Amino acid sequence: MAILDRLKQELDRAGKVAQDAFDDGKTRLEAFRTRQLADKAAQSLGYAVYRARKSGSDLDAATYDRLRATLETHDTEAARLEAEIELRRQQSAASRSTGSTASGETASSSADYPSSPS
């Protein structure tokens, strides 16, 4: 029975790692798409200002406010998603270093006992 319990634990762990990787990829894709929307909004704002100045006038306030709000919304969402990705990366690095420290302690304690006499 112990081997089945161990197998179940390993399968659960592998499933969690796979789910975390899937979630991370999904968040990265969402951040990329949101950043693209922010870039398109910035481009639209730039074109609108350019066309208005080219025609000798200023961009009307309503158009500016609409384009600025769209840009701000997408930029804020992209920054939030990128911060979430960075937080996951830091947590993953911390858990890997904690895991390697624990296995390093095991390896160093076994090094205290020589396996064969010299």
N, C-alpha and C positions, 0 to 999 in steps of 0.2 A: 504493500500500500504506500510506503514511503516514496517509492519511485514514481508512482502515479501523482502523488501530491507535488513532488518536485517538478514533474512534467507540466502539471497544471500551472504552477507558479511561473515557470519559464514561458509557457504559452501566453499567460496573462501579461507578463512583462513585455514580450515581443509585440503583443497586440497594442499595448499602451504606447510603445515606441513608434509603431506604425501609425497609430492614430495621431500622435503628436506631430509626426512628420507631415501627415496629410493636412492637419490644421495649420501648420506653419506654411506649407505651400499655398494653401488657400488664402491665408492672410497676405502673403507676399504678392500673389496675383491680384488680389483686391487692392492692395496699396499701389501696385503698378498701374492698374486701370484708373484708379482715382487720381494718381499723379498725371496721367495722360489727359484726363478731363480738366484738371487744373491748368495744364499747359495750353489746351485748346481755348479755355476761358481767357487766359492771359493773351493769347494770340488774337482772339476776337476783340479784346479791349484795345490792344495795340493798333489793330487795323481800324477800329472805329475812331480812335484819336487821330491817327494818320489821315484818314479820309476827311474828317472834320477840319483839320488844320489845312489840308491841301485845298479844300474848298473855301478857305479863308474864314472859317467860323470856329467856334468852340463846340465840343461835344455837349449835347444837352444833358442836363442833370439826371433826368429819368433814365436815359440810356446808360450813363456812367454808373449810376447807383445799381442798376440791374446787373451789368457786367461785373462790377466790383464785388457785389454780393455773391454772384456765382463763383467767381474766382476764389473769394475768401472761404466759401463753404467747402469747395473741393480741396483747397490747400490745407485747411484745418483738418479735414478728414484724412487726407494723405499723411499729414504729420502725426496724427493719432495712431494710424496703422503702422507707420514706420517706428514710432516709439514702442508699440506693442511688440513688433518684431525684435527690436533691440533688447527689450526686457526679457523676452523668451531666450534670446541668444545668451544673455548674461546668466540667466537661471540655468540654462543647459551647461554652460561652462562651469558654473559653480558646482552643479551636481556631478559633473565629470571629475572635477578636481577633488571633491569629497570622496568619490568612489575610488579614485586612484590612490588617495591617501590611505584609505582603509586597506586596500590590497597591498600597498607598500608596507604597511605595518606588519601584515601577515608575512610578507616575504622577508622582512628584516628579522622577525622573530625566528623564522626557520633557519636563517643564516647563522644564528648563534650556536646551532648544533651541527657540527661537521658530519657529513654523511659517511665518510670513510677516514680511517686513521692514516696519517702520513708517515 
